Structure formats: structure tokens, C-alpha cells
Amino acid sequence: MSEESPYWIEGTVPETPTPAEYPQPWKTTSVIGRRMARVDAYERVSGTAVYPSDVILPGMLYGAILRCPHARARVLSVDTASSKAMPGVHAVITASTPEADIPWAYRRGPESRLFPTLCQHEGEAVAAVAAETPQQAADALRTIRVNYEILPHVADQETSSGPKSPKIWDGGNELPARPPYQRGDIDTGFSEADIVLERTFTTACEIHAPMETHGCVAQWDGDRLTLWESTQGVFAVQARVAEILGLPLSKVRIVGHYMGGGFGSKLQAGKYSIIAPMLARLTARPVKLFLSREENMLCVGNRPPSRMTLKAGVKKDGTLTALAMDTLSTPGAYAVSGYGLEDWQIRDLYTVPNVRTSSRFVYINAGPARPFRAPGHPQGSWALEQMMDDLAEALGMDPIAFRLKNIPSVSQARGGKPYTTTGLKECLTEGAATFNWETARSRPAQKSHLKRGVGMGACLWIAGGGGPPSTAIVKIFADGSVNLNLGASDIGTGTKSVMAMIVAEELGVDPHAIQIEHADTATTQFATPSGGSKTIPTESPAVREAAYAVRRRLIELAAEQHELNVEDLGLATGAVISKSDPTATFPITELEGLQKRGLVMGIGYRGPNPEDVAITPFAAQFCEVEVNTRTGEIGVLSFLGAHDSGRVMNRLTYDNQVFGGITMGIGLALTEERILDQATGKMVNANLHDYKIPTALDVPAEMTSLPIDPHDEQCNTTGAKGLGEPVTIPTAGAIANAVFHATGVRITQSPITPARFLEAQAAQAKEV
Amino acid sequence: MAKKPTTKGREHDGVTRRGFIGTVGVGALGAATVGTRRAEAVPEITTPEAMVQIGLTINGRIHRLLVEPRWTLLFTLRERLGLTGTKVGCERGECGSCTVLIDGQPRYACMTLAVEAEGSQITTIEGLMDGEALGDVQQAFVNEDAFQCGFCTPGQIMAAEGLLQANPSPSNEEIRKGMSGNLCRCAAYHHIVRAVDSAADGRRKGDNR
């Protein structure tokens, strides 16, 4: 894994051929950029969309997994005799079942087993059952008797490597050290500074908590396996399942037409993706296996906690001279993915000649981290954007003016590669203007115990430029109707709708009339999982290329048939038209070449990105909060997101993405925290009542999306960059800055619960 | 209702859960309709003989079926009747993905036993359709893009429908309150509030119904 591909590709990076001819950037568009209702909206609001957890097959059984209730324990024995005899139970599997006695490898770090003898976190799989109803399956789990030897555990990353901590792995609790990132000379940088500040920031562990839990339905048809899986990437699941079950890729079909949210936690197959087919094979029946909410909270990913000590040096005129950050985080009990990258904002967001960052990672007995919407970035932003606010305060500068002083034109962390475009400055200035920053900032403080304040934060996202591979196919049939085929999943970001708009733009057809086949390994083309804010910049050029190929072919057919010059022809609604002769139109349905063949097909590939440039989305967010200094309650009153994610493809889904990302960031700032009981190592809030994700009452009444489009003609043929992750990166830091502006209290620990605010306020009052 | 024939294993798991559902989850509706069904200790394991015949009125149509007393309305709707528009999010009354209308009130179908719902009018997302045409709240959700992954959406729409039936002219604050029992991790709330507002507006103007 390179630093620049944070999480979506394992092993060899496949490539697709470079297109022979790139379409030129759109000068004007008639469909792209509109506010368009989704092409699959009907299915999603009517209840007819079949999500994987909705699949019901004849004779289907229900699977369930028995999970270790201890933070760390050795399984001494598992007695399944009475569970096997229970009514409705068809199969019980454990580590002693030959088929299930298999290793379970994560990308790095220690290996485990499908059903490990050494359970390293609460919720490790110990056994699984298949029964005729989920209730019978739950009954069967309750009658399995497991004899555990409870072992000492580690529930806190702060003490994990301390002398009193038990060694949870033979190799120790520390992950292998990574060399620090360095540029310039950090000591020189600090010696040149007029002001040096240092603070330690922490962020709590967050759980992805998608509304559809992880799981799948497995069905065998002879030696062919079909899995309906709730996933962000059907091909990633296919590869893992085929590898573990020893099946040819061609015999493993993964279907993921709809899925109920992932946020990074569903980029890969889970143990359920293997256990369900195993149970299905043993019982000769289809098996549905979806995790409970508690299992979801414990086992399938999190944004790990972080402690970041950030030191910054700045000259009196506001020039940054040095940034240094030491980070401590944990991947959980296993090194799966989704930890690290806290320092990317520090490395790359502002012009700083001297930077040094180092990260330490330690194991604890908790569920493994997985990539969570911009891994590492909101954490690093929490630290950096608050530090920028502190520095501005110390300098007596406006926070925006200070940031504007330090805007880079090149990616310093990528060896000085220039950005194809950067809208960071415009995000700051236009965002501030629309938000009325100066007026809001200079409002006199209230006398009441209710204090209002405004704050802001900026960010970039490490990826978001997309890249190969991707293959898309567009077909036009003899009657002029169109079919689009691509492998990518639509995880709720509106991928299908945007791709339909691209085809519509090129072919002059109604985007809602385009039939889309996607996210099915048997019927669509290879695609990487939808994650990393890369789906639109990856898939859109391939789809445009495919549509463009169809367009060219239709024009050629018209030129051949009517002996016309290709250069003079274009395509409008349902017809080839002559540019020079407005009266000459040739309906597509009357093209002989199309009628004889029945089909014209275009294949589009995602070519490589331009070399020696960096493609990066930028953003700035602004907010107003009201703090009740008596109760510590914080209300977010308004938010504005100014985002440079390149071209706006669908303004309606774009805005929705901005508001959704901000809302998730509000959760990080104010409410979300996995709480592990230190004495037992168990998670005490493994449910949606005690683990608090934002509700409709937590979003500001006033939210504004302000797209900044710098017209990037270099990044790819559609000019679009990623949006889904930047929208949640600067939010929490902006809120903390607004709380500071309102109250003068700097909260460095997320989430800012009422108790935490009151404690900090009291501590500060004591100091003064 | 049949007597429970078997009681295996530890009893407290079943009793605790049942006690919780009976006293907390269903509220007024439970008190009105549960009657004798709640009084008995629940065995941990039920056998097919323990099934009871009930009739559920769903979207205006009566479905007669055999259920285990412990089956939730959610499970029965989805896995026995194939009405999978109602989604499973937590099965513990926290997320609202399974919201349906019971006698016009938005209720979590995961916190309602199928046997408790007998005699009530149950409306699911499928029941808001007029044939293949979307209902007005559904259409408002389309127009305002009031969802992303769409998984919580049927529950959101049912909550909105219940809100509008009780309060045809909700203020923005009342909408936010009325929708706050339905979690959306994609956080399409801003658009959801707009959609509910626009649906209310449409009804007042008589655009639909």
C-alpha cells in the first residue's frame, strides 16, 4: 500500500488500456450540472429496491455467529451437541469443523483463524449456525457451551505499550515503526519562528454504523456460488471469497445492486462472506447471514482513536515556518486497514518548508479499524485547524487571512508536484463572503449564558483524483434505447445517476430512460470498490469514453449511409444532425448500420492520470454555534461548505453529499464515542441508543453548499474530482473553533460533550 | 393462544426481553391490545406446535398466518409476507428503519410483536403507493433528494406520513422533532426536512389526495 492509495486497492494495481482518443473537455453542458432526481429514486422510495438483506430465496436458512463475550480469551472447548439437536437447526460449525478450520489473514500484522482459539477482541467469531428461522438460530447459539480462559487485556492505547500491560501478541503490542516523514529542517523552522505553540489533541473512536448491517445471502448452484452482499465493491469481495474458498473467479458471483451504507467499512469481504457460503454448502440450502447491530458496532470497523501532539511555528507576518506532529493510534487487535494518515493535512494543506511527522501504532483488544470516510483526515484536521485558529489568535490575525497567507500551489508532500487546479483560496474567500464571516466574527459578545460564535476550517483530501482501472460499456439498441454497464457500486452517492447524465450528455437521450447494469461480477466489468472519493473521477471518464465511442460510430454510420462528411455531423435528441444544414436530420432508428446489426456498442476505459501533477479536492467550511455555558450544550446553528471538487455533475446529489458529510462531522465533534470499559475491555455503548449518531434534531436549520469549480481540464475528461470525503474532514475542527470563538474555551478532546465542555470551562476559570 | 409446551435452557433471557417489550416498547398500543398474551412466561425455545393463528390487516388486506408468539411484526412482514420495503436496522427500537403505521401512528415494527398487531390497521411503505404510482410523500423525497443509500428511507417516509396525518402543517422545528426517531447515517436530514415540508405544502394546496 502506498501512502497515496490509502485503502481501496490490495496487491497489484490493475490497468485498463489508455483510450485511443480522448474526448475534449465539455465547453457547455445541457445535462451535466443540473439538479436531477436520481435514476433509481423510484426504487429507493417505493420499497421495491432489493437490498441484500431483503433477498429471500426458496428454502433459505438463517445464519448466525456466536461471538466471544470477552475482550481477550482463549477458547478451551466448544460443546455444540445440544445446539445441533435443536429444532430447525441444520448446521453448526466451529474451529473443529474441517471446512471451517482455516486461517484468516489480514493485510499486515499477526494472522488469525476464521474461528480463532485466541480471541483478541469482544465479538471474535467462535462458532456459527444455520437454522430455519433467525429465532431458532439465536436459540441454537445460546445452547453452545464455550469454556473460555479469560486472559488479561488492553483496552487503552495510551497504556498498551507500558510495562504493566499484558503482551497481547507474541511480537509485542507495538506495530513495526514507520520512518518519520521529514521535509526541510524542523529545528531551523522552529528557530525562525516568532511564535511557537504546542498542544495535544485527541479524537475518540468512531463507529461507521451504516443503517444496513454487514452481511450477505449465499446460494450454491452446483459449483457456482452467488452472494448478494451489502458491499461497496463486488469485485473486491469476489477476489477474497474465491481465494479463501478455492474457487475460480468465474464461479463466484457477487451481486451488490443496492446497499445500505458503508462509509469505508464495506470495502472488503468479512468473515460473514465466508461463513454464509460454508453453511450453505453444508446444508445444501441458501443462507442469509446479516450481523446484529451489536455485532456491527463491535466487529466490522471503526475510525480508531488518536492522540496528536502538534507543534507549530509562525513568523509575526503569519508565515508558517514549521509543523511537527507525533501521533499515537491503534488499528485495534489486528492491522486490517483504516489507521494512519492523521498527518496528511499537516504535510500538505498549508505552505510550510519544515515538517516532521511521526506515528506510533499499538494493538489493543478491540475490533479492527477499517477505512472510515477520509481515514485519518478528520482527526488531523481536528488538530491542525484548531492550531491554525490558536496561531491566528496569537498573531492577532483573522483566521482566514492567516490561512490565505499560507496557500500552496504545489503538493509539498508529493515532491512539489503542481496541482491540476486548486480552489483552496476561492473556498476560503468566496465561502467567507457568502457566510458573512466578517460581520459574524465581529459581533459583540452576548451578556447571556448562551454564547454564540463562528468558526471555520479548511482541508484537502489525499486522494479524490481517481484512476485506472475501469471499463464501461454503453449500448444503443435498434430502437434508440440505451444501456449502460459498469461494475462500480452506487453506495448512495448517486453514482448511477451521474453516469446516466454523462451518457445523456453525449448521446442526447433522457438520462432516466437509460437502463443501467452495475455492481454484479457476472454481468459487469471489473471496478475497484466505491471508496476514497474516487468513484466519479474514476468511472466518469470511462463512461464518457464509452458513450463517446457510440456517438462517433453513429455519426460514421450516418456519414456512410448518406455520403456525408463526418466532421460536419453531430448528435442531438435521437438523431444525427448536420452542423451546416439545420434541415438535415437522420433519426438514429433509421440508420441502416444500426438496424442491420441491432446494436452499436462503445467500450470505455479509464486511462492513466496525467503525470507529474497532483489531483486534489479542497474545501473550507464555516459554522455558527450556540453554547449554553451553564449546561455545556452546544447547538450548531448554521453551516456552509465551500468545496472545490471540480465539476459539479449533479447539483442535487452534490449538495446532499455536502450536507451529509457536515452532519457526520458534527457527530465527530459533539456526540460520537466508542466507550470501552477499562476493567472488562467490553464496549459499553454497542448500540445506537448509547452510541450517538446525529439525528434530524442535531443538524443546523441553515445549511449552504457553495461549489467552487476551478474548471479542471487536466485532471480527467469530465473535470470531476472526489467529494464524498472532503465534506466531512474540516467540520469538527470548525465547530471547535466556533466554540472557542463563542466562549474562549479551547476543547482539544473529541467529542465535545456537555460534561467535557463544562470541565474545560471550569479548569480554565481556575487558571485565570 | 396455545400454551407453550417446552421450556428449555435458562429462562431469564426470554423473560427479560419479553418483559422489556411488553412494558416499554409498544406503549399505548401494547396496553390496548396485548391482553392475555403478555401475561405468560415466554419459553426460550418454541416449537411449531406453539404457533398461533392470527390475522394481520396490512395495507387494507387481511393476511391470515401462523406465527410464533415471539415473532416481531418486522420479521413477519419481511421474511414471512415478503414485504421487504420495511427495513431492519437494529431490531431494538433505536434507528427507525422499520417504521410502519399502526392505526395511523408511526411505530417501530421491531418493537411490536406480530400477535400484538392483530386487529390494527398496519400500513407499510408498499401501502403508500397507488398501484405503481408513488404517494405524495414518496414523490417529495424523490424531488428533494431526501436520501442517499435509501435504506432508512421507507422508515423515514412512514414517519413523515404519520407526522403529516397528525399535524398537516408542521413547522420546521416540528418536522425535525417528528423525524428525530429515524436515523439516517448518510445524514440526508436537511433534504428530508425539505421533503416533508414540501409534501405538507402539497397537501395543503390539494395537489394530492
Chai-1 contact restraints between the chains, C-beta under 6 A:
chainA,res_idxA,chainB,res_idxB,connection_type,confidence,min_distance_angstrom,max_distance_angstrom,comment,restraint_id
A,A37,B,V142,contact,1.0,0.0,6.0,A-B,restraint_1
A,A41,B,V142,contact,1.0,0.0,6.0,A-B,restraint_2
A,R44,B,G150,contact,1.0,0.0,6.0,A-B,restraint_3
A,R44,B,T153,contact,1.0,0.0,6.0,A-B,restraint_4
A,V45,B,Q138,contact,1.0,0.0,6.0,A-B,restraint_5
A,V45,B,F141,contact,1.0,0.0,6.0,A-B,restraint_6
A,V45,B,V142,contact,1.0,0.0,6.0,A-B,restraint_7
A,V45,B,T153,contact,1.0,0.0,6.0,A-B,restraint_8
A,G47,B,G85,contact,1.0,0.0,6.0,A-B,restraint_9
A,G47,B,I125,contact,1.0,0.0,6.0,A-B,restraint_10
A,G47,B,E126,contact,1.0,0.0,6.0,A-B,restraint_11
A,G47,B,P154,contact,1.0,0.0,6.0,A-B,restraint_12
A,D54,B,T84,contact,1.0,0.0,6.0,A-B,restraint_13
A,P87,B,T47,contact,1.0,0.0,6.0,A-B,restraint_14
A,D139,B,I45,contact,1.0,0.0,6.0,A-B,restraint_15
A,A209,B,R185,contact,1.0,0.0,6.0,A-B,restraint_16
A,P210,B,R185,contact,1.0,0.0,6.0,A-B,restraint_17
A,M211,B,G89,contact,1.0,0.0,6.0,A-B,restraint_18
A,M211,B,S97,contact,1.0,0.0,6.0,A-B,restraint_19
A,M211,B,F151,contact,1.0,0.0,6.0,A-B,restraint_20
A,M211,B,C152,contact,1.0,0.0,6.0,A-B,restraint_21
A,M211,B,R185,contact,1.0,0.0,6.0,A-B,restraint_22
A,E212,B,F151,contact,1.0,0.0,6.0,A-B,restraint_23
A,G260,B,C149,contact,1.0,0.0,6.0,A-B,restraint_24
A,G260,B,F151,contact,1.0,0.0,6.0,A-B,restraint_25
A,G261,B,C149,contact,1.0,0.0,6.0,A-B,restraint_26
A,G261,B,R185,contact,1.0,0.0,6.0,A-B,restraint_27
A,R293,B,C90,contact,1.0,0.0,6.0,A-B,restraint_28
A,G492,B,Q148,contact,1.0,0.0,6.0,A-B,restraint_29
A,G492,B,C149,contact,1.0,0.0,6.0,A-B,restraint_30
A,G492,B,C186,contact,1.0,0.0,6.0,A-B,restraint_31
A,L652,B,D145,contact,1.0,0.0,6.0,A-B,restraint_32
A,N656,B,D145,contact,1.0,0.0,6.0,A-B,restraint_33
A,N656,B,A188,contact,1.0,0.0,6.0,A-B,restraint_34
A,N656,B,H191,contact,1.0,0.0,6.0,A-B,restraint_35
A,F659,B,H190,contact,1.0,0.0,6.0,A-B,restraint_36
A,G660,B,C186,contact,1.0,0.0,6.0,A-B,restraint_37
A,G660,B,A187,contact,1.0,0.0,6.0,A-B,restraint_38
A,G660,B,A188,contact,1.0,0.0,6.0,A-B,restraint_39
A,T663,B,A187,contact,1.0,0.0,6.0,A-B,restraint_40
A,M664,B,A187,contact,1.0,0.0,6.0,A-B,restraint_41
A,L688,B,C90,contact,1.0,0.0,6.0,A-B,restraint_42
A,L688,B,E94,contact,1.0,0.0,6.0,A-B,restraint_43
A,L688,B,C95,contact,1.0,0.0,6.0,A-B,restraint_44
A,H689,B,E94,contact,1.0,0.0,6.0,A-B,restraint_45
A,I693,B,L183,contact,1.0,0.0,6.0,A-B,restraint_46
A,T695,B,S180,contact,1.0,0.0,6.0,A-B,restraint_47
A,A696,B,R176,contact,1.0,0.0,6.0,A-B,restraint_48
A,A696,B,M179,contact,1.0,0.0,6.0,A-B,restraint_49
A,A696,B,S180,contact,1.0,0.0,6.0,A-B,restraint_50
A,A696,B,Y189,contact,1.0,0.0,6.0,A-B,restraint_51
A,L697,B,R176,contact,1.0,0.0,6.0,A-B,restraint_52
A,L697,B,S180,contact,1.0,0.0,6.0,A-B,restraint_53
A,V699,B,Y189,contact,1.0,0.0,6.0,A-B,restraint_54
A,V699,B,H190,contact,1.0,0.0,6.0,A-B,restraint_55
A,M703,B,H190,contact,1.0,0.0,6.0,A-B,restraint_56
